[in-house]
Amino acid sequence: MGRPTPARRPPVSGPGAAPVFANPSGRRWRRLRAVLLTSLVTLVAAAAVVLTNVLSVPALAGEPVPDGPTVLEVGAPPVVGEGPLVRVVRLLRVGGVTYGQDPFDGQVVTALSAPDAAETARSEYALQRHGYDETAQRTVSLTFDDGPHPVYTPRLLDLLSEHGVPATFFVTGDQMVRHPEIMRRIVREGHALGNHSLTHIDVNTSTAFRERAEITLTDRIMRAGTGRYASYFRLPYEGDDEESMRDDAPGILRAQQLGYTVVSHDFDPHDWAYASGERTGEIPLPPLGRQDDITVLLHDAGGSDRSMTLAYVERLVGEARAAGYTFTSMPQVSADLRARTGEVRPTAWDHAAAWLATAVFVWPDSLLRVLFVVAVATMLGFGLLNTVLALLRARTAGRRTTTARPPVAVLIAAYNEELVIARTLQTVLASRYPIEQVVVVDDGSSDATADRVLEVAAGDPRVRLVRQPNGGKWAALNRGMAGIAQPFVVTIDADTLLAPTAVGALMARFHRPDVGAVAGVVKVGNHARNLVTRWQALEYVTQIGVDRAAAALLNAVMVVPGACAAWRTDAVREAGGYSDATLAEDCDLTLMLHRHGWRVEQADDAIALTEAPETVDALLRQRVRWVYGTLQAVWRHRDMLLRPRYGWLGLLTMPMTVLTVLMPMVFTPFVAVVLLQMLAEQGPLPVLGYLGAFSLVYGVLAVVAVHLLRERPAHLLMVPVYRLVYEPLRAYLLYASLGTALRGVRLGWDKLARTANVDEPLVAPVARPGAVRP
């Protein structure tokens, strides 16, 4: 069976290849740093301009925030007067009359009655309640806090419209940007709006800057979204009794200083407490008939259920009208509020505030949904596709083998492997498939690696030692390959333990003349050491048992791992051998084989054990080299992407590899912000549910992989924690690799320090020297 014509001008392989991303002069990195620094300075300057203008107070009409008394100076003043509004006044006593003066602009705003003057005789400041017009008689003003709510506010608006009742909605900035269409409906149906902070914080315990930001941003969001302004503010968690109002003095004073009138209420039925079950029975009605004008505090949001509030409103409307009351919005009965509300043309800074709030409060939720859909589509979709393909391959793989037994050599590149090399050679020599020679290339080891090899060679003439100065793994493999005359060569790492049947299983997959390489199944030999090795054991099983097996069915295997692989010698030489252009010399060579039209197979029963890193530090160093090398290889062969001539490798496997790199790089910061916000606002349950869904999907893949590779079911115990390790690790590796690529740093071999720890070695008795192929 012939092979397709190789692509024209493939990348140069071998020692003449230029290292991918290398920048020896450092000029590229210096230019990039200059661009990044300039961009950062520009961004900071732009952010400073935007925030300065966005946080300027609309109620002050461009004037600076006035000086006035501090919270400590005001203290806990007495409360006097009646009405739904409240303000701090400085007391002036002239000619036996006590006047209330605005502490910020010096205007005299009231003259206290004799009883109020007597009550405040020893105070410098007072909290004065006020606000109803003298013409207001028998009115009820319904006010609703914390909205708009996507479910209950529309239902409330329907109810108010049915009964012709106007109301005042004290809305929060975060809810406004989440539900702009409800805000427009509130204004369209003639209801009044009020400021209730951005995020419903307790402004009394917050800093002055935080309170300013909360009020100002909400004001600007309202202007941008509705074309209305309302320069009055109701404190979250405020109360109408004297003790509560004195506790609210810090928030009231600072809101006044910003130019906002502070709104309170006359009657609080505590509808929220009945909805939550903290109170039982019927929500009480206001003192109809005993009080002339009443402002009622209710909630259309801020809780899980506001059905009781809706029922209460309907009951109150009937009772109040029967008692001769008229329903009004707050500005309709207060000249102070009428002067502070109206239509306005939004400014650029109003729109900027709305945009910033949308980015903080809306985009994360939307992004989470998008990310969830994308992640499910990619992980679930491609995961299930790979699972189906792997299962299908398992039914047909046994028929795609050969019984021919051509000559084969084994090639090992070794560097400081004295602890493990003899054991590795013993497993190779114990192979049931006849091996003609075993070539070990000592790449300039500084330990006794060569001595250990010679000791084994003294007992078996098939073992041959080749020494060279340290040149890297790729150079050692090329040196060994140059001296091999056999038509097939098996490459393994110096710590690999081959099963006695592994070489035979590898060779059986060369069932077609166009098969250029066969990947074996590498498992973690020291899996029982700790959590790090157990996690890697499950990772190896799933990636080989499902992902690579599926790719093998489509002739789309992207990496033939050097730890256990068989190669057609002529195919390797045709592809130019191993290259130093990337750190992933096995991935690079595999892609070169595909370029030249060779097929790549996988042998599921060619089992080999390898020693995985046992510490986080060692794991990170190994994986940075792997990920960086893979990025180099994909970039080097980027012209294969989406090219039909390379089959499913170019149309599916390589594009998916690119997506798994680009998507986490772009979305990981957003995901981190979203998860932190979810933890802060909704607690850990939604986050755990999110992770649980992906663990469930991954669990299905793991079960299939364990079944196909006939692995221990105990590996599945790592499924619940797999994503918790995988996602942070992947993010770190991708960013570390990106930084390395941008800097143009050339990484070295950075070989894992061996420990010779193997839990269940696949070792058979060492074969006799005569057990060679005739």
N, C-alpha and C positions, 0 to 999 in steps of 0.2 A: 504494500500500500504506500503510495507516494505521499510526500509532504508538500504543503503549500509553498510557493516561492517566498523566501524571506523578504521582509520589508527592506526598502532601500535605505542605505546610509544609517544603519543602527548605531547606537552610541558606541564609542570606542571602548573596548574592554581591555583588561590586563593592565600592566604597569604604566601604559601610556595614558590612561584615563585621568582626567582632571577630577579631583575630589569635589563632589557636589556641595554647593553652598560655601566652599572654602573662600576665604578672603584674607590671604596672608598679609597684605599691606595694611589692613584695618581701615582703609579709606571709606569703604561702603558703610561700615558701622559708625564712623565719625560723622558722615553726612546724615545718616539716619538719625543719630542722636541730636544733631543740630535741628533737623526738621521737627523731631518730636518735642524738643525743648521750646522751639519757637511756637509750635502749635499749642503746647501747654500754657505758655505765657499768654498767648492770644486768648485762649479759652478762659483762663483765670481772669484776665482783664475784662472780657466780655461778660463773664458771670458776675463780676463785681458791679459793672454798670447796670446789668439787668436787675440784680437783687436790690441795689440801692434804690432804683426807681420803683420796683414792684413793692418794696416794703415802705415806700413813702405813703403817708396816711391820707387817703382820699378825703376823709371828713375834715381835714385841716386845710384843704384846698391849696396845697403847696406851701403853706406856712410851716415853720419849724415847730417841733413839739415844745410847748411852753414849759417854763419852769414852774414849780409849785411845791407844796409840802410833800414830804416823804411819807411812806406808810407808817414808819415809827412815830413821826410827828402827829399824825392823825390818830393813831392808836385804835381804841375800840370806843367810838363815840356813841352818845345816846341817839335813839331813833325817835323822830317826831313826825307829825303830819299824817295825812291819809292820801292814798292814791296808788296807781299801778307803777309809777316811776319812782326812782330813788336817786339821790345825789348827795355828794359830800359838800357841805357849806362851811365856810369860815364864819364865825359869829362875830358880829360887830354890835356894840351896845352904845347907842347914841340917844341922849335925851330920854332915857327910860324905855326905849324901844330896842328890841333885839332884831337885827337884820341878818339875813343869810347872804353871804358873798361867795361868788364862784372863786374857788381858791387859785384858779389859773389865769383868768382874765380880769379879775377884780370887779366884775359887774355885780351889783346888788340884784339878786334874783327873787328875794322874798322878804317879807316881814313876818316874824314868828308871832303866833297868838300868845296871849298872856300865859296860859298853862304850859305851852311849849317853851316859852322863854324861861319860865320858872324851872322846868325840868332840866334845861341846859345851862343853868346859871353858873355852874362850876366848870364848864367845858369850853374849849377853844374851837372845837369842831363838832358838827352834828351830821347825822344821816337824816335827810328829809325825804319823806314820801310825798308825792305830788302827782299831778298829771291830768285829772279829769277836767273837761271844760265845765264852766258854770252852767251851761245850757243842757248838759247831759243829765237825763233823768231816766231811771229805771232801764238801764242798758246792761246787757251781758256781752262781754267780749270773749269769744272762744279763742284760745291760743294753743298751738300744737308745736311741741319741741321735737328735735332730733331727726326730723325727716330731711328730704322725702324718702319714703319707703316704697319699694317697687310694687308691693301688693296692697298695703293698707292705705297709703295716701290716695291712690286712685279710687279706692272704695269709699274713703272719707269724702273726697271731692264729689263723688256721685251723690252721697247722702246730703251734703251741704247744698248741692245744686237742686236736689229734689225739694228741699224745704226753703230754698231761697235765703240761706244763712251765710253771711260773709264771715271770714275768720282771718286770723293772723298766724302765719307759719314762721317759726323761728328755726331756720335751717342751718345745717352744718355744711362747711365747704366741701368736705369729702363726699357727702351724699349728693350735693348739687352736681358735681362733675360726673358722678356715677349715673345720675338720672336727670339729664338736662330736659328731656321731653316732659317730665312731670313738672319741673319748674316752670316751663313755658305755659303749661296748662293752668297752674296756680295763678299766674299773672293774667292769663287770658280770661279767666273766670272771675276776675275782680277781687281776689283776695290780697291781703297785705303780706309783705315779707319782713323778716327781721333777722338779724345776725346772731348766730348761736355758736360762734367759734368755728375753727377749721376741723378739729378732731375731737371736740367735746371733752377737752381737758379741764381740770380744776385750775382756773387761772389764778386763784388765790395762793396756790402753792407753787406756781410756776414762776419763772423769771419775768422781769418786765419785758425783755426782748421777745420771749416766747409768746407772751400775751399779745404784744403788738403784732407779731407775725400771724397769730391765730385770727385776730380781728381783721387786720388789714387784708390778708389774702382772701378771707371769706367775702369781705366787701367787694373786692375786685372781681372775684368769681361771679358774684351776683350781678354786677354791672355787665360783665362780658356775656353772661348766659341769658339775661332777661331784659337788658336795657333799662333796668330800674336800679335805684340806689335806696338804701335804708340805713341812715347813719344812727341807728340805735342798736343796742346790744343787750341780750339777756345772758347772764352768766350760767354756764352749766352747773348743776347741782345747787343752785341758789334756793334759799328758803324765804318765807315771808314773816316769820316770827322775829322778834327783836334780837335774840341771841344769834340766830343764823345770819341776820343782816349785818350785825357787827363783825361776825367772822368773815363776811364777804367784803368788808371795807377795803382790803387791798386791791381786789379785782375791780371794785366800783371806782376807786380813786384813779387807777391807771387807765381805765376805759374813758373816764371823763377827761383825763389829760390828753388823750388822743382825739378828743372832740366828739365822742359818742355819748348819747343819752342812754342811761342804763334803765332797763325795763325789768320790773318784777311782776307781781300778781297779787290778787286779793284772796283767792281761794284755790287751794290745792287738794283735790279729792284723792290724790295718790293712786291714780288709775294704774300706774306701773306696778304697784305693790299687789293689787288685786290680780293683775294678769300673771304675776310671777308666783302667786300663792302665798306670799308673805302675809297678806290680809285676806280674810274671808268675808263672805256676806255680800251685801249690795253696796256698790260705790255710792257714797253720800252725795246729795245734791247741795248746791250752795244755799246760803241763807236767803232764799227768795222772800221778799216782803219785809225783811228786817234790814236789808242793805240796799241802797239806791242803785249804785253802779258796781258791777262785779266783773273782774277779769279772772277767768278760770284757766288754770294751768293743766294741760293735757299733753298726751304724747301720741304721735302717729308713727313713731319709729323708736329705735333704741331697745327693742325687745323682740322676742320671737313671735308674740301673738298680741295683736291689738284689737281683736274682735270685741272684747268687753268694752273698750273705749268707744267703738262704733255704736254699740248698743246703748251705752251711757249717753252719748251725744243725742241720739234719737229720743231717748226718754227726757233729757234735759230740755230739748227744744220744745217739746209738748208742754212740760210743766211750767217753763218760764213764760211762754207765750200765754198760757192760761192765767198766769199771775200778772200779766200786763207788761211784761218786759219786751224790749226790742233788742235784736241781735245786731251788733256792729263789729267792725274791725277796730283795732286799737287806734289807728290814726283818725278814725271818724269821731272819736270822743276825746282826742287829745291834740290841742294845737301844737304842743311841743313836738309830737311825732309827725303831724302833718307838714311841719316846716322842714322835716328831715327825711322826707321820702318823695320820690317823683321819678320822672323819666330822665335818662341820661344817655349820651352817646359814648359808648365804651372807647377807651384809649388803647393804644398799643400795649401799655403796661397792664391794663386789665386783661387783655387777651393773653399776654405772657403769663400772668398769674394763673389763669385758667388752664393754660397749656401745661405749666409746671405741675399743677395739682392733678391734672389728668395723667401726666407721666408717672406720678407717684401712686395715685389711688386707683386708676383705671387700667393702665397698661399692664401692671404686674398681674392682675387677675386675668386679663385677656391673654397676656403672654403665657401665663401658666396653662390656660386652656389650649393655646396653640401648641405650646411645647408638649403638652400631654398627648394631643392628637398626633403630632409629628413623631413623638417618641413611640407611641403605641403603633403608629403606622409602620415605622421603620423596624422597631424591635419585634413587635408582634407579627407584622406582615412578613418581613424578611426572616424572622425567626421561625415562623410557621412554614414559610417556603423552604428554608434550609432543612427543617425537620422532615417535611414531606420528601424532599429530594434525598436526604440521608437514608430514610426508610426505604425509598424506592431503590437506591443504590445497594442497600443491604440485601435486597432480593435478587439482584443481578450480578453483584460483584464476583460471586464465586464462579460464574461462568466465563469471566474474563481473565483467565490465567493460562499459563503454559507449563508444561512439564519438562521443558528443555533445561539443561544444566550447563550453561556456558561458563568459561573460566571467569573468575572474579578475584579482585584484590580488595583489600581494606586499607583505607588511608586515614591516618590520625595526625592532626596538627597538635603539638603539645608545647606548653610553655609553663614551666614550674609546676609539674604535675606528679612529683615523686610520691605523693600520698596515694594516688589512685591509678596511675598508669599500668602498674603490674596487674592489678585486679581487672582492669578493662581488657588488657590483652588476654588474660585467661578466659574471659567470656567469649572473646572473638575466636580464640583457638578451639573452644569447645563447640563451635558451630556444627550442626549436623549437615550443613551444606559445605562441600569441599572448597576451601579457600586456598588459592595458590600462593599468595604472599600477603604480608601485613607490613605496610610501610608507615613508620613513625617519623615525622619530621620534627626534630627538636629545634624550636625557634628561639635559639639563644637563651635557654633556661639557665638560671643562676643557681639552681639546686641540683639534686642528684637524679633528675628525670632520666638523663641518658644512661646512668648506671643501672637504674631499674629496668630500662628497656633491654640493655645488653644482658642482664641476668636472665630475662625471659628468653631472649634470642639464643642464649647458650643451650637452652633445652629444646628449642624448636627452630629449625633453619628457615622457616617461612617468615620469621620476624626480621625486618631490616631497619636499621636506624640510619637516618639522614640528618646531619647537623648543618645548621646555617646560622649566621648572625641574625639577631632579632630584626625581623622585617614586618611582622604582623601576620595575622592568621591567613589572610588572602595569599600572601607570598609563600607561606609554608605549604598551603594546599596546592598552589601552582607548582612549587618545587617537587612535591611528591607526585603530582599528576604527570609531570614530565617524564618520570622514570618508570611509569606503569605501562606494561605492554598488554595487559589483559583488556578485553573489549568492554568489561564492566568493572566499576569500582564502587565500593560502599564506603561512604564517609561517616565517621562518627566523631563525637567529642572525646576528649581524653578521659572524661569521667563517666562516659556512657557504658551501661551494662547491657549487653545484648542477650536476648533470649536465645537459646540454642537453635530455635527455628526461625529467627528473625531474618537472617540472610536469605534463606530459602524462600520465605514469604515475599521478600523484596524482589527477588529474581523472578518469581512466578508471575509478577505483574508486567513483565516485559513481553506481553503476549502479542504485541504488534511491532513491526519494524520501525514505526514512527514514535514509539514511546522513548523519550529521551531521559526521563528521570522518574523515580518512584519515591514518595515520601513514606517514612515509617511512622509508627505511633510512639511518641515519646511520653512517658509518664513520670511523675515525680517519685523518685525512689525514697526520698526522706520525708514523705508526706506527714508522718506521725510526730514530727519533731515539735511543732508548735502551731499556733493559729496562722502564721504567715505561710508556712509550707502547706497546711491543709487547704488554705484558700487557693494557692497556686495549683494544687492537685485537682481541684474542681475546675479551675480555669482551663487547664490542659485538657481535661476530659471533654468538656463541652466544646471547646474550640476545634479539637481534632475530631471528636465523635460526631458533631453535627455540622459545624461551619465548613471545615475543610473537606469532610466527606461529601457534602452537597456540591462544593466546588469541583471535586474530583469527577462527579458524574457529568458535569458540564465542561470538562477539560478547562477549568478556570482556576486551578490551584495557583496561588500567587507566591507561595513560599514553600520550598522543599527544605525542611530544617536540616542544618548541618549535623545535628546531634544523632540523626538516624536517617540516612538516605542512600539510594542507589542511583548511579548515573551511567548512561551509555558514554563510554570514553570519547568516542568520535563526536558525540553531540556537544560535550563540554568543550572540546578543542575547537569545534566549528563555531561555538558561541564566543570564543576568545578566552575561555578560562575564567578564573576568579578575578575580580577587579578591586582596586583600592579606591574606586570612586565613591563607594558608600561603605558604611559600617555593617550593613546587612548584606554581606557578600552572597549569602544563600538566596535571598530574595532577588537580588540583582541578577544572579546567574539564572534563576528560574524564569524571570521575565525575558532574558536574552534567549533562552531556549524557545519560549513561545514565539518570539520574534522570528526565529529561524524555522518555525513550523513544527517543532517537536511537541508531542503530547506529554502531559505530566499526570501520573497516576498516584493513588494512595493504596498502601497495603495495610488493611486494618489489623492483620494478625502478625505484623512485623513489630514486635514489642521491644522497647528499650527503656531502661530506667536512667534518669539523669538526676543530678544533685541540684536542687533548687536553692536559692538564697534562703537563709534561715533568719536573717534580720531585716528590718525595714530599710536600713541604710544600704545593705547589699542589694536588696530588691530594687530600690530606686536607681542605684548606679547601673544595674543590669538593664532595667527597663528603659532608662534614658537612652542607652546605646541602641537598644532594639527599636524604639519608636523613632529616634533620630535617623537610624539607618533605613527604616521603612519609608520615612518621609523622603529621604535622599533617593531611594530607589524609585518611588512613585514619580517624583519630580523628574528624575533622569529619563524615565520612560513615559512621560506625560502625553506624548503623541500617540500612545496606544489607547488613551481614554476615548470611549464612545466610537471606536473604530470597528465596524462589523468584521473586518478581516481577522480580528483577534477573537472573534466569537464572544462567548459569555464573559471571558476575562475582561475584554475591553468594554463590553456593554453593561456588565453588572458588578463583577467583583471589584475591579479597580475604582469605578465610580462610588461604590459603597464605602470603600476604604477612604476615599477623599471626603465623603460626607461625614464619616465617623471622626475625621480630623477637624473639618471646618465647623461643623455644628457645635461641638463642645467648646471650641475656641470662642465662637461668637456668643453662644447662649449661656455658658457657665456663669459669667458674672450676673446676668439677669436671673438665672435660676437661683443663685445664692441669695440675691436680694428678695426674690419672691418667697423663698422658704423662710427667711428671717422674718419677713412681714407676716407670713402665715402663722409662724410661731408666736409672734407678738400679739396678733389680733385674734387668732382662732385657736391657739394652743397647739399641742403636738399631734392631736388626733388626725387632722387633715394631712399633715406631713407624713405621718405613719401610714395612713391609707394610700397615699401616693406611692410611697416606697413599697408598700405591701403588694400593690397591683403589679408593679414591675417584678417583684420577687416571685409572684405567682407565675408570670409568664416565663421568667428565667427558670423557675422550678420545672416547668414542663419540658423545656429544652434539656435541662440537666438529667431528668429522668430518661429521656430518649437516648441521650449520649451514654449514660451509664449502662443502659440496656444494650445498645449497639456494640459497645466496647467490652461488654461483660465485666464491668468494673464493680467495685464494692459499693453497695447501697449506702454505706456510711458516709460517702462523699456528699450525699444529699443533705447532711446535717449542716453544711456550710451555706446552703441556699439562702436562709433568712438574713445572713450578714454579708452575702456576696456583694450586693449593690452598695452597701455602706462603705466597703473597701474600694470597690471598683471605680465608682464615680469620682471621689477625691483623687485617687491615684491617677486616673486617666487625665483629669484636669491638670494635675501637676506635671505629668509627663509631657503633655502636649505643649504647655506653656514653656516648660524647660527646653524642649526641643526647638520650639519656635525661637526662643531667645538665643539658643546656640546657633541656629541657622542664620539669624539676623547678624549676629556678631561675626559669623564666618569662622568660628573656632573649629579646629579639627580634633575630634575626639580620638582617643587611642583604643586599643583592644580592651583594656580595663577588665581583665579576666577575673572571674569570681574566685575568691580564695576557697580552696577545697577543704572539706572536713572529713571526707570518707564516710559520712553517715548515710547508710542505706537501711531502710526498715526491712524490706523483703527482697534481697538480691536475687536476680534471675540467673543464678550461676549453676552450670552443670559441671561434672568432672572434666578436667582439662583433657583435651584430645591428645593422643599420642602424635609425635612428630610425623609418623608415617601416614597419618590420615589426611593425605593430600590428594588432589585430583590427579589422576594419571595423565 
